[in-house]
Amino acid sequence: MSFTLWLHPYAGYGQKASTAAYELGTPFTLQVLDHADAELMAEFGRLSPFGKMPVLVDAEGRTVFESSIVVEWMDRHAGGGRLIPADPDAALETRLIDRIVDTYVGGPMNRIVFNRLGRAGTPNPVAMEQDEAELARAWDWLENRLSDGRTWGAGETFTLADCAAAPLTTYARRLVPFGDRPRLRAWHARLTARPSFQRALADAAPYGNLMPAPPAAD
């Protein structure tokens, strides 16, 4: 199995895909997106119909996009059953946590960042407050979901859910702190110590700190 991942190493959804690849131990080519390179971005536009990353291109030139589907593709081609559990109930829980993290952590996080950077026009404080409240609700939901004593996001094994949560919770907590949520805090500590995520962070390190918020202090 060989493939290329088109992404920016600092992007949360890109790190989700690269964490999965490192977790599976599958070699891949990293194609770093660079908006200053018009030719490269034009090629990316042909590969990604909605202009979103990551995009996976396999050895035959076929493309897979949307981060969760990219991770499922990698898991299946690596033998299956590792990042998407074989058990149907465990697989459903994995996909649920993945969708909650992508939608209610990654979604408001990105909107707040775009607002702070002025990419959506003049920053809208009301919209940012609403997104901060949505992030807090996500933290509450995850804290409650973790109350059964599970080690990882969806159970006792590292899955797609953790690939999503490692980068997105790391960046989002800089906008809305975890606060008094000990189970969420402990899960995040395990995520940040995972070697696969450490490798994804190492890929991002040369690009500095692109997050328009200070490092988490809670």
Buried (B, 14 or more C-beta within 10 A) or exposed (E): BEBBBBBBBBBBBBBBBBBBBBBBEBEBEBBBBEEEEEEBBEEBEEBBEEEBBBBBBBEEEEBBBBBBEBBBBBBBBBEEBBBBBEEEEBBEBBBBBBEBBBEBBBBBBBBBBBBBEEEEEEBEEEBBEBBBEBBBEBBEBBBEBBEEEBBBBBBEBBBBBBBBBBBBBBBBBBBBBBBEBEBBBEBBEBBBEBEBBEBBBEBBEEEEEEBBBEEBEE
